[in-house]
């Protein structure tokens, strides 16, 4: 697994091999890849593999664990491009209400407050997920 995490091209290959319907089986690996992608994005903002961060966020959204949201929220605000391009829907895999409740119950009141301001909380999340799946997996 260590080799999979050291190179963004290798991480992209791993992400491509994960069925979104089975993302939960790979939850810990996805968390590790996400952390590596966020770090890579901070160090190399103009990377060829900039979409790895979004791809991994999509897979984490399919896991639907609101405990991933603080890590993902921080990555969303890495730079101007992620602030604009990192869909807020990535943060809502557990559903808006469950996500906000989790954040409030675990001391992330500021994230919950700011996230609650996004109009995307009322979006068709299933439709969004279908579009993202088609984008990443054809």
Protein Blocks (a to p, Z undefined) as FASTA:
>chain_A
ZZmmmpmklmmmmmmmpcfklmmmmmmmmmmmmmmmmmmmmmmmmbfklmmmmmmmmmmm
mnopaklmmmmmmmmmmpmmlmmmmcfklmmmnojklmmmmmmmnopammmmmmmmpmkl
mpcfklmmmmmmmmmnZZ
